[in-house]
Amino acid sequence: MMDMTEKTLERKEMFKGRIVSVHVDRVSLPDGSEAPREVVDHNGGVAVLALDGENNVIAVTQYRYVFGRNTVEIPAGKLDHPGEDPASAGLRELEEETGAVPGRYESLGRILPSPGCYGEVLHLYLARDLKMKKQHLDPGEFLNLERIPFEEMVRRCLEGEIEDAKTVAAVLKAKLLLNL
């Protein structure tokens, strides 16, 4: 099998923001030629598929500026710093956004949302046996909660009505793993 590793020859830092930073690398390809690589760095994130006692998904609808419209998603957020425990971050985000605290909480694995240029790893979790408390949103965070039957979420993901990658991945993984 051919070694396809690309070796960094030069790096230029282009932008450093609150959530992402961007750098452009010049790399050596396996055949010896060179190419640019534009990379968006991100600390990573978490997303939690929360199921209530009637197999409804606790979903959030929020406006996504990049796309200029509302999206239906599972609760999610970024890791606050490199090395933060993703499981703890998921519990934090779930409670902040929905007020839900799970009795059962398990990993659904990790996904790479856009590995061509975006260096984010998303950790997915399944939360069940929920106790509902009060949500406490971050400043500037506006969202609506909705309970959507799990089978409806599956259908909406498969039909392309729900396009958010983390939501689609978590819902379909749960469908296969739980045989719901």
Secondary structure, 3 states (H helix, E strand, C coil): CCCCCCEEEEEEEEEECCCEEEEEEEEECCCCCEEEEEEEEECCEEEEEEECCCCEEEEEEEEECCCCEEEEECCEEECCCCCCCHHHHHHHHHHHHHCEEEEEEEEEEEECCCCCCEECCEEEEEEEEEEECCCCCCCCCCCEEEEEEHHHHHHHHHCCCCCCHHHHHHHHHHHHHHCC
